[in-house]
Amino acid sequence: MKRRYLLVLAAAAIGLPLAAIAAAGSPERAAILAEYATRARAADPGFSGFSMQRGEALFRGSFSGGDARTPSCMSCHTADPRQPGRNAKTGRPIDPVAVSVDPRRYTDAAQVDKHFARDCKSVLGRDCTALERGDYITFMAGQ
Ligand code: HEC
């Protein structure tokens, strides 16, 4: 209860709609999204929230800037994030990345940061922006 109250206060302080917190599903994930929202707003004052649709487009898109073995997030995470994936570079299995299957996904800030930096570079040839990161997590939180 107390934790939820604090979360609401934090959300109000940074101007995040409560619906965004509900969509995030966990205080840790909400905090990560709040941080990305702050950065996205700093990069673009017109920022008006994350988009599940844009997150899905990033997840399903095919890109040419990165490693030829991984043109897409789906190259390793498969077309259905509720299913186990396979690392297209190492062949190692990857647990599902959809929040409905594993609620601990996108709740460890260091882990999230490390993977965005590494995986976006592999697919896009560059890190993902704060906007792309927030969109992606918003999409995965609904999967
Ligand atoms: C080369 C294979 C590969 C590709 C391509 C890939 N990922 Fe990943 N990703 C992984 C692995 C491995 C993990 C760690 C899985 C685990 O924790 O079980 C992971 C985990 C993540 C996580 C952290 C999940 C968590 O629990 O916090 C994020 C965020 C992520 N990936 C984003 C992306 C995005 C965005 C793309 C596309 C731009 C992408 N990944 C493409 C291999 C990949």
Residues whose N, C-alpha, C, O or C-beta is under 5 A from the ligand:
A	BS01	HEC	T70 S72 C73 S75 C76 N87 A88 K89 I94 D95 R104 R105 Y106 T107 Q111 V112 H115 F116 D119 C120 V123 Y136
